[in-house]
Amino acid sequence: MPCDLHKVKPGEAYVDSLAVDPETRGMGCGSKLMAWSEETARSQGCTFMTLSVIDGNRAISLYERKGYVIQKQSCGRRFGSFLFMVCCFGPVICPTGSTSTWYFSHFRALDMRKELD
C-alpha cells in the first residue's frame, strides 16, 4: 500500500520498513537484508539509500556500521515526525506530566542516508 510520508528523489532507494524476528536478532539477518537491498538498489541505478528510524531503536547501530549517516532535519520535518507519532500512538503523559517534550526526545524519527558505490 503506497504511503505519502516519504517522496523518493531521483537516484534514491528508500527502505520503507525492515524487521527481524526477535529470536533471530544478532545472527546477521538485518545485515543480510540491508546488503540485499543495497545490491538491488545498485542494480536499479540508484546512487544512494535512505531510511527513517525511531530515535533509540537498537537498529541505528546496525545502520551506522553499514555506513548510514544521520541527516540534519528541518524544523518542519521534526514537527511532522511529532505529529505522525501523536496520530499513530495518541497522547502519552510522561511521569513529569509533559507530553510534547517527551515525544520530541523519545519518538522522533531520524533520517539516515548512505551513498552507494
N, C-alpha and C positions, 0 to 999 in steps of 0.2 A: 504494500500500500504506500503510495508516494507521500512524502512529507515535505512541507514547505519551510521547515525550520532552518534548512541549510540550502543555499543556492550554490551549486557546483560551478566553479570557474573553469575557463579553458585550461586544459592540461592537468586538471585536478582529479584525483580519485579520492572519494570521501568514504571513510569507514563509518557506516551508519550504526552498526551495533556489532559487538563481539562478546561472546560469553563462553566461559569454560565451566564445566561441571565442577562444583566444589571438591569432589572426591579425586579429581584429576589435576587440580592446581599444583603447580610446582613440577610437573612432569614434562614440560616443554610444549604442551598443546597450544598455548597462547602464542609462543614464538613461532611454531609451525604455521598457525593460521595467519599471523602477520607476514611471514615470509611468502606464503602462497598469495596473499592479497597484493603484496608489493610486486611479485613476479607477474601476476595477472595485470596489474596496472601498467607496468612497463610494456608488456606485450600489446597493450591497447594504446600506447603512445603517450601515456601520462608522464608528466615531469615532476610531480610532487603529490604527496598524500597528506590528508588532514583527517582529524577526528576530534571529537569533543568528549570529555570525560569529567565526571563529577569530582571536584576537588576532594582529596582524601582517599579516593579509590586506590586500592593497592596496585592496580594495573598501571598506574602512572610510572612506577619504577621500571616496568617492562618496556613501556613505550620509550622512556628516556634511554634505556640500554640499547634499544633498537634505532636510536638516532632521532627520535621525535623531540621537538623543542616547543616549550610552552610559548604561545604568542601573546603579545600585549593585546588587551581588549579595550575597546572604546567604552565610554560610559553607557552608551546605548545598548551595546552587546551585553554588558554586565546586568543592566536593568532588565533586558529581555530574558536573560537566564533566570533572574529572580522571579519574574512574572511566570515563566514556564513552570518553575518548581512550585510556586504557590498554587497555580492552576492544577497541577498534577497531584500534589500532596495536601493541599489545603493549608490553612494557618496552623502552625505548631507553636506553642508557647514554650519557650525555654525556661530553665529554672529562674532566671532573673526577671521573667515576665515580658521581655522584649522579643518581638518576632523579627523585625526587619534586619537588625544587626546579626542575629543568629543565622538567618537564611544566607545573608551575603557571605558570612565567614564559613559556613558549613556546607552549603548546597550550591555553590557557584560552579558553573561549567567552565572548564579550562579548554581552550582551543589549542591543539598541538599540530605541528607540521613537520614533515620530513621531505627533503629534496631527494628525488630518485636519481641514481647514477645513469 
